[in-house]
Amino acid sequence: MINRILLIVLDGLGVGSLPDAAAYGDAGCNTLASVADASGGLTLPNLESLGLGHIGRFRGVRAMEQPEGCFGIMGFVSPGKNSLVGCWEIAGLSVDSTMQTVRNDFPRQFLETFQSVCGRKTLGNRQATGMTPIHELGAEHVATGAPIVWMDSAGTFHLAAHESAIRPEELYQLCRDARRIVKGADSRVRVIAHPFIGKAGGFVLSERRRDFAGEPPGQTLLDALNRAGQLVVGIGKVHDLFGGRGLTKSAQAGSLAAALTEADKTLSKVPRGLIWVSIDVIGDDPAAAAAILQEFDRRLPDLRDKFRSDDLLCVTADHGHDPRRPVPTHSREYVPILVSGSKLAHGVNLGKRATAADLGQTIAEALKADRLPYGESFLDVLRSG
């Protein structure tokens, strides 16, 4: 019997391009392979023990002869390549493929309405990626107080402000205003607040990022677990991605250390249900990504020491973020699925699963919740081997 599940979603950890990746400009992407190559090889012994080396070739990562975990890869049928659609599909919600997800321009109408509503001029006002707008416009922003606004190719709006120029709480309100303006276009449009600190030439993001999005347009794993009387805890941006719906408790965590510390405390307090942890791992800098991924691997045994015999660990991701391209951004990729539990089968190849909703369906069945609209459970495979 499984009574408690720890689901860890490593943001951006793709492991190879999906069949439709070319339509997104992502043919040939493989985030983990790129990070491994750029760093001269990764040291990930604990993820190796779960079977990571069996799902692809990644420099420095070994394929253990007898992994203790079950392993495979999962794709996405929902269009898009960001955390919102990725996590929604993991939670068993497949979004209508007719909805717009990719843009090649910055919508001027949004900008005009937003500036009118918030009563401020803005800087940037273009399509961009990563921290480029902050590096380029941060000094002007601090001098003028005008927030920096940009949009990525997936249609996500980003607002950034130095904490000394615009308080994070005020920036959050600007993001709520922006979200109200764009919410009618697509329920998956996110507005992300990026508070930053430091001085010109050394600006860095603070740990106070927030995501603002609409509620999922259908029932999810979190709703099903809530109805089944299970405890559901979200750590990191889980609350923001699901609009808080279906969660018993949530905690923000803006770094790997904060997320793992919160997960450790939660494992000590929450006796059953789902603990969903979202951790930002892969960004534009492959060296930083390698360091975070290896630190996660190093700290994974500390979490597993808290496990009981009826616990299940799932490690996966929500999309790719291949850093080797000239302009790194999210990429349309498969993601790993690594599953382990003391009473479950070891070393089972879960194969190539077409939809990440299979994981959500598996969690729902394990915790005795109602069947979700999408996905096929692989719980029987885990139990029988």
N, C-alpha and C positions, 0 to 999 in steps of 0.2 A: 504494500500500500504506500502511496505517495501522499504526504500531507502538506509539504511545503516545497516551493520551487523558487530558486534564485535565478532570475533571468538577467543576464548582463549583455547589453547591446553596446558594442564598441563602434562608435560613430565613425563611419567612413571606411571601415576595413573591408573593402572589396577584394575578391580573389579571382577575377577574370571577367571579361566582358560578356554581357548577355547577348542572345541572338539578335536582338533589335538595337544593339548599342550603336551601330553605324548611323542610325536615324538621329541620334543625339550627339553625333560627333565623337563617340567614345569607342570606336572599334579598336581592339587590341589592348584596351586598358587592363591593368592588373595591379591594383594598389599595393597589395602586400608584397608582390614580387618587386615592384619598383622601389619600395622602401627598403627591402632587404638588399637589393643590388646597390643602392645609393649609400647604404651604411656599411658595406663590405661584409654583410652577413648578420643575421639576427641570432640572439641567444634567448630561446624561449622553451626551456626544458619542461615547464609545467603544461604549456599548451601542446607541446609535443606529446606528452603523456596522455592527453585527451584525444590525440589523433590528427593534429593540425598538419603534420607532414604527409598524411595520406590523401589530402585533398588537392595537392598541387606541389609544384617545385618552387621553393622559396629559399634563397641562399642562406645557409646556416641552419635551416630547419630540417631535422631528421624525421624520417618515417620510422617510428618505433615498431619493433617486431610484434609486440603484444600491448597495444595501447589499452589503457584502462577505461577510456571513454568510447562512445560511439560518434561517428563523424560523417559529414556529408556537406553538400552545398545547396543553397536555396536561391531561387530566382524571384522575380517580381512580375506580376501581370499588370498591375496598375501602372499607368504612364507616369513618368517623372523619375527623379533621382535625388530626393532629399529626405530628411528625417521624418517629415510629416507623413508622406505616402508610404515610406518604408516601414515605419512603426505601426501605422494603421494596418498595413497588410500583415505584419507579424501578428497583430491582434485580430486577424480574421476578417478584415474589412477590405474588399477589393473595390476600388473607386472606378466609376464610369470612365471608359477609355476615350470618350468624346470630349472630356474636359481639357481645357488648355493648360499646359504645364511649362512650355518653353517659350521664351520671348527673345527677340533680337534687338529690342529697342526699349528706351525708358518712356513710359506713358506720360506725356506732357499734361494731360487732363488731370491725372492724379496729383501731379506736382502743384498745379495751380490751385486745386481744391484744398490740398493739404496746407499750403502756405496761407491760404485764406482762413482756414479753420484755426490753425495754431497761432496765427498772427506773427509769423517769423519768416524771414528769408532763409533759404537753405543753400548748402554747398554740395558740390558733387553732381547730383541730379543726372546720373548716367548709369550705364551698365558697367559693372566692375566685379572684381573677385578678391577674396581675401582682405587683408588690411591695407591694400594699396590706397584707397581713398583717405584713410586715416593718416598714413605716412605723408601723402601729398598735401593734404588740406588741414592737418591737425593744428598747425601753428596759426593759420588764418582763423580757424574755428575758435581757438582760445582767445584770440584778439577781438573777434566780432560777436561771439556767442551764438552764431548761426549753426544749427546742427548739420551734420554731414549725412547725406541721404544717397543711397545707391541701390541698385537692383541687380541680382545675379541672373544667369541664363535660365534658371528654373522658375523665375517669377517671384522669388522671395525678396521682400523689401528689407533693407538694413538701415537703421538709424544709429549714429554714433555721436557721443559727446564726452568731452573730458569732464571728469567728476567735479573739477573746480569751476567749470563754466556752466554746466547744467547738472543739477543734482540727479542721481539715478532715478529717484521717484518721479521727478519731473519728466525725465526722458521716457520712463514707462508710460506716463500719461500721453505723451506725444505719440508713442507707438499705439496706444489704444485708439487715439483719434485716427491714426493712419489705417488701422485695421478696420474701423467702421467705414472708412471711405472705400476700401477695396473688397469688403466682404461679399458684396453682391456678385462679383465677377467669378469667384471660384472658392469653394469652401476650403480648399487646400492652400490658399495664399497665406503665407506667414509674414509677420513683421517682427524683426529681431532687434532688440535693444543691445547696443554694444557700449557700455560705459568703459572709458579707458583712463589711464593715469600716466604719469611720467612727463618728461620734457621733450621739446622738439628734437628729433633725431633719435629718441629713445622711447617713443610712446609704446605702451603695452596694454593689452586688454585686462581689465580687472576681472574678478570672479563674480561680478554682479550681472552677467548677461541674463536676459529674459526673452522668451519666445511668446508671441501673441498670435493665436490662431483660433479659428472657429472650432466648435465641437465636431467630432466625426459625423458624417451624414448618414450613419447607420449604426447598428448595434456592434459592439466590439467584445473582445475577450474580457475586458475590465467590467463591462456591464453584466456579462453572463456570470462572472465570478461573484460580483456584488449580489446578484439575485440569488445565487446559491449559498449566500451567507458566509462566503470566504473573506478573509482579510486581504486587502490589496494595497500595497505600499509602493509609491513611485518615488524614485530618487534621481536627482538631476532634472532634466527638462521634461520628464514624463508628464507631470501635471500640466505643463504648458501645451504639450502636443495633443493632449486629450481634453483640454479645457477643464481639467479636474474631474471629469465625469467617471464614475465607477471606482474612484479611489477612496479608500478608508483614511489614508494618511499620505502626506507627501512632504518631501524635503528638497529644497534647492541645493545644488552642489556644483560649483563652478570649476572644479579641478578634479583630477584623478584622486589626489589625496583626500579631498573632501568627500567624494563619492564613496570611496572604499571605507573611510572612517564611518560614514553614515550607514553603509551596508553592514559593517561589523556590529554596530550598535543595534541595528534592526534585527539581525539574526539572534541577538541575545534576548530580544524582547518579544518578537512576534512568533507565536508558536505554530501558525499554519497559514496557508494561502500563498499568494504570489508576492514576491519582492522583485520589482522591476527596476534595474539600475541602468541609466543611460550615461555613458562616459565619452567625452570628446577625446578622440585619440589621433585621428589623421587630419593634418592641415596641409598648408602649402609647403612647409619645411620638412623634407624627409628625415633629416637628422633629429629634429624635435619629435617627429612621429615615432621613430625607432626608439628613442629614449623613453617616451611614454609607454609604448607597447611593452618594452622590456621591464619597465617598472611595474606595470600591471602584472606581468607574468611572475615577477619576483614576489609580489604581495598576494598572489592568488592562494597559496597554501594557508596564509593567515585566515582567509575567509573559510576555506574548507575545513579548518580545524574546528570551526563552530558547527559543522554539519552533524546532523543526526542520521540514523539509519534510514529514516523515511523521507529524507531530503533529495531533491533533484537539482543539479546544476545545468543550466543552458547558457552557452556563450555564442553569440552571433553578432550580426551587424545590420545596418539599415540601408546602406548604399556604398558606393566606392568614392574615392577621392584621390585619383592617381596623380602624384606630384611631379611626374617626369615630363609632363606636357609643358609647352612654352607658357601657357596660361592655366595653371592648375585650378580645377574646380571639381564639383561633384561629378561622378561618372556612373554610368549605367552598368552595374556589375552584379555577378553572383556574390553571395556572402557565405561565410562558413557557418556551419551548425555543429557544435561540439556539445555532447550531452553525457553526463556522468551521474551515477548514483550507486551507493554501495550494494543495493539489492537488485541492480539492473545488469543487463548483459554488458560484456566488455568487447571492444574491438569490432563492433558491427558497422559495416558500411551502409549508411543511410541513403547513399546514392545522390543523384542530381534531382532535386525536387523543384518542380516548375514554379511553385508559389510558396512564399514565406508563411502564408496562411496555414500551411501544414503544421508549423510549430505551434501556432495559436490553438489549432484544433487539438493537438496532442496535450497541451497544457490544460485545456478545458476538460478533456476526458479524464486526465490524471486527477484533477481536483473536483471531479464529479459535477461539473457545470453543464448547462444545456449545450447541445451541439451548435456550433457557429454556422453562419450561412456559407462560408467558403473554407476550403482546405480539407485535407484527409489526414487523420491522425496516424502517427507511426508508433503509438504506444505499445502495441502488441509486439512489434519488432524489438523494442527496448526490453520488454519483459522476457521474451523467449530467446532472443539472439538468433 
